[in-house]
């Protein structure tokens, strides 16, 4: 089985912060992720019967929508899901060949396709359903945090973020070093009460979710009725009269 690397003091802990309050479930993140990775680090990404009754394929980002609450407190919550790049990922420790591994320098969990034998142990071990088996390639694939993009010095600094972050129209996705308490993402998590997904399992996921904000309370007092627009009515009558 594969061992986890020793933690390097001061090493970055890269991850995503996803705002459930502003995500509108548009799937732009999933589509741009597919577009980038179809020719990137994990290319190709298989698609089968994309326009038929039972489409299947490899998608690193998936968005689930739920109705939460009851009555006046009910709302639709869109929940994006991808690899959480756990600090102690079970998907790595169960891998018999070392194909799944965690990088010590930034905490990103990756798959070396040349070493993967397609046994699927990692997908069974991952409680978050973040692993994607490519049936055409016979290997496991997953979110890479766009490692071939965030370190690409040919791109402008502002573009060195994961494709899902770059394309989000509501800025619901944020990227940065969650190991640095002074980073923008860490401050955002602290300010909004960001939480890890199922921390009780002990895998210490790095990604964080920001909870939906509570809806603003509305006054029970009915709004006063607007005064009749006498002047406007008179002008409209004059206009009709002159138009005859």
Secondary structure, DSSP 8 states (H G I E B T S, - for coil): --------TT---EEEEEETTT-----HHHHHHHHHHTTSTT----EESTTSTT-EE--S-EEEEEEES-GGG-EEEEEEE-----TT-HHHHT-SSS-EEE-TTT--EEE-TTT-----HHHHH-TT---EEETTTTEEE---TTHHHHT-TTS-GGG-S-HHHHH-TT--EEEEETT-TTSHHHHHHHHHT-B-TTGGGS-----EEE---------SS--------HHHHHHHHHHHHHT-
